[in-house]
């Protein structure tokens, strides 16, 4: 009898502590060929890789997913695309940040990936009109050129030290705000 209760207790405990998703598969080997922002943007835009899906539909709440989970689910929202861009360009860029933008009057938000490539800043996004090749001297110039007119301010997040590739946990609390405060988009 004790053994049955112990097994039942252990099963319930391990199920309660189990992650929300099974560990996602590795990303496809084809991503090893991606080595620049243009190729990354093409991968993000390819509907065979990802499609835009809202977090409430996928996760039931706001959720910043690692790239392999986004790929396994067949898509994600703008933060998930930004995280995938960061993962795909890892090792090929000098610096990179997840950028969250807001427009308070319209109650809208968005995220993109800002990167420094060969000394110049650019933007990858799930919205092809926001994609910017590495042409800008500062991250602020790239972000402003990409998002001006759509959003009023932005926050920069540093993902260094966080596994943005593989996993099944929400990354939002793990990715740190690099600069506290807001930066106006004018």
C-alpha positions as MATLAB code, in Angstrom:
seq = 'XXXXXXXXXXXXXXXXXXXXXXXXXXXXXXXXXXXXXXXXXXXXXXXXXXXXXXXXXXXXXXXXXXXXXXXXXXXXXXXXXXXXXXXXXXXXXXXXXXXXXXXXXXXXXXXXXXXXXXXXXXXXXXXXXXXXXXXXXXXXXXXXXXXXXXXXXXXXXXXXXXXXXXXXXXXXXXXXXXXXXXXXXX';
ca = [
       0.000    0.000    0.000;
       2.766    2.474    0.899;
       4.546    1.694   -2.321;
       1.367    2.447   -4.349;
       0.870    5.776   -2.551;
       4.532    6.656   -3.080;
       4.309    5.863   -6.806;
       1.085    7.883   -7.102;
       2.632   10.818   -5.184;
       5.837   10.705   -7.253;
       3.866   10.570  -10.526;
       1.702   13.525   -9.525;
       4.735   15.491   -8.314;
       6.783   14.830  -11.454;
       3.834   15.725  -13.680;
       3.284   18.975  -11.781;
       6.958   19.875  -12.219;
       7.100   18.842  -15.877;
       7.786   21.611  -18.381;
       4.903   23.035  -20.357;
       6.215   21.623  -23.646;
       8.238   18.598  -24.565;
      11.805   19.487  -25.437;
      11.633   20.736  -29.040;
      13.696   19.150  -31.789;
      16.922   20.697  -32.950;
      16.690   23.346  -35.627;
      17.147   22.102  -39.199;
      20.724   21.641  -40.400;
      20.059   24.171  -43.182;
      20.374   27.021  -40.675;
      24.101   26.331  -40.490;
      24.332   27.913  -43.934;
      22.826   31.181  -42.676;
      25.613   33.650  -42.021;
      24.275   37.144  -42.672;
      21.206   39.323  -42.011;
      19.822   38.974  -45.563;
      19.775   35.176  -45.318;
      18.244   35.439  -41.842;
      15.458   37.688  -43.119;
      14.756   35.283  -45.987;
      14.517   32.393  -43.508;
      12.137   34.368  -41.281;
       9.908   35.256  -44.237;
       9.778   31.700  -45.621;
       6.320   30.373  -44.670;
       7.749   26.837  -44.749;
       9.797   27.787  -41.669;
       7.509   30.077  -39.646;
       4.127   31.736  -39.816;
       2.851   34.492  -37.577;
       0.839   33.072  -34.699;
      -0.391   34.979  -31.676;
       0.808   33.982  -28.212;
      -2.726   33.472  -26.795;
      -3.368   30.906  -29.530;
      -0.047   29.080  -28.999;
       0.610   29.476  -25.287;
      -2.474   30.988  -23.686;
      -0.417   34.002  -22.530;
       2.514   36.228  -23.522;
       5.495   33.913  -24.060;
       8.998   34.571  -25.443;
       9.933   31.198  -26.920;
      13.392   29.830  -27.720;
      13.957   29.477  -31.465;
      13.671   25.671  -31.623;
      10.295   25.780  -29.839;
       9.051   28.470  -32.234;
      10.219   26.314  -35.141;
       8.615   23.168  -33.655;
       5.299   25.023  -33.235;
       5.512   26.321  -36.809;
       5.513   29.972  -35.841;
       5.183   32.616  -33.217;
       4.709   36.323  -32.720;
       7.149   39.186  -33.220;
       9.254   38.458  -30.097;
       9.667   34.860  -31.233;
      10.800   36.001  -34.683;
      13.284   38.428  -33.072;
      14.648   35.635  -30.860;
      14.990   33.360  -33.914;
      16.864   36.096  -35.795;
      19.239   36.407  -32.831;
      19.725   32.631  -32.727;
      20.328   32.346  -36.467;
      22.928   35.125  -36.465;
      24.694   33.994  -33.286;
      28.432   33.972  -33.958;
      28.096   35.977  -37.199;
      27.397   39.389  -35.658;
      29.332   41.662  -33.314;
      26.361   42.546  -31.083;
      22.642   41.981  -31.016;
      19.613   42.999  -28.967;
      15.920   42.213  -28.799;
      14.045   45.509  -29.119;
      10.519   45.911  -27.778;
       8.613   48.933  -29.136;
       5.334   50.425  -27.972;
       2.837   53.037  -29.058;
       0.903   54.047  -25.957;
      -1.785   56.046  -27.747;
      -2.702   53.030  -29.872;
      -1.974   50.411  -27.185;
       0.194   48.439  -29.584;
       3.539   46.704  -29.177;
       6.084   45.007  -31.401;
       9.569   43.468  -31.268;
      12.491   43.343  -33.695;
      16.118   42.225  -33.614;
      18.812   44.918  -33.799;
      22.274   43.687  -34.778;
      25.750   45.020  -35.501;
      27.344   43.379  -38.546;
      30.748   44.455  -39.897;
      30.587   47.654  -37.834;
      27.100   48.734  -38.938;
      23.663   48.348  -37.333;
      20.574   46.852  -38.951;
      17.185   45.294  -38.103;
      15.596   41.878  -38.698;
      11.833   41.623  -38.229;
       8.841   39.434  -38.989;
       7.603   42.429  -40.989;
       9.699   42.690  -44.158;
       9.087   46.456  -44.409;
      10.969   46.904  -41.117;
      14.036   44.928  -42.255;
      17.104   47.165  -42.458;
      20.432   46.060  -43.874;
      23.522   46.980  -41.828;
      23.844   50.592  -42.887;
      23.453   52.604  -39.678;
      26.179   53.979  -37.417;
      24.206   53.420  -34.177;
      21.530   51.021  -32.978;
      19.257   53.998  -32.292;
      19.479   55.127  -35.935;
      18.588   51.634  -37.200;
      15.705   51.235  -34.747;
      14.350   54.713  -35.450;
      14.519   54.245  -39.223;
      12.748   50.880  -38.967;
      10.016   51.722  -36.451;
       9.471   55.508  -36.647;
       5.863   56.480  -37.227;
       4.530   53.157  -35.962;
       5.698   53.267  -32.328;
       6.564   56.003  -29.841;
       9.263   54.382  -27.689;
      11.409   51.294  -27.317;
      13.364   49.230  -24.792;
      16.515   47.240  -25.528;
      16.945   43.720  -24.108;
      20.257   41.883  -23.797;
      20.008   38.116  -24.276;
      23.685   37.341  -23.590;
      24.095   34.323  -21.334;
      20.592   33.032  -22.160;
      20.046   29.924  -24.282;
      17.830   31.343  -27.019;
      18.214   28.253  -29.223;
      16.878   25.226  -27.378;
      14.407   24.990  -24.548;
      10.767   25.133  -23.660;
      10.645   27.899  -21.065;
       9.489   31.498  -21.350;
      12.583   33.664  -21.912;
      11.049   37.048  -21.085;
      12.210   37.076  -17.453;
      15.642   35.702  -18.417;
      16.435   38.325  -21.043;
      17.596   41.496  -19.289;
      16.729   45.087  -20.060;
      20.011   46.584  -21.200;
      18.983   50.164  -20.752;
      16.407   51.182  -18.213;
      14.042   53.858  -19.412;
      12.412   54.633  -22.671;
      13.859   55.893  -25.895;
      11.605   58.007  -27.992;
      11.105   57.251  -31.669;
      11.008   60.617  -33.425;
];
